[in-house]
Amino acid sequence: MNEQLHNFFLSQEEPNKACLLALRSIILKQDQHITETQKYGMPCFCYKKKMFCYLWTDKKTSQPYILFVEGKHLDHPELESGDRARMKILRVDPNKDLPLRTIESILKMALDLYHTGILKIKE
């Protein structure tokens, strides 16, 4: 983890810090081709150098969420698009156990967009 990302996580207050670090770990372990960087001040996860998802916190509720860049291709009842045309988010309550099955299921759906060729990756 680079210093900027490290500082991002360290600057979060609990319980968000632990929640965001746990989400980071869950995302990174899904596929060996997932890497992390920082874009727009947020932790960004890429699949084979293509932006895949972000971690962020809601400005109003301060609750963490995972933002899926190609969310418009994902159909899951827990995902919200709000006023976004392309992206969808999965809200996470940092005061409860993480819904691991839901998170992993949506991450798999998102990765399958690349694995199946629905979304092309330039290599």
Number of C-alpha atoms within 10 A of each C-alpha: 9 9 7 14 18 11 11 14 18 13 11 15 10 12 14 21 17 15 23 24 15 12 19 19 11 15 22 16 11 13 13 9 11 18 18 21 17 15 12 7 11 16 20 22 24 17 18 15 15 15 18 22 24 23 21 20 18 10 8 6 7 13 18 23 21 23 22 25 20 17 24 15 16 16 13 14 7 13 19 17 15 9 8 11 10 12 19 26 22 20 17 21 15 18 11 9 9 14 10 11 9 13 18 15 12 20 20 15 17 21 17 13 15 16 13 9 9 10 13 11 12 6 5
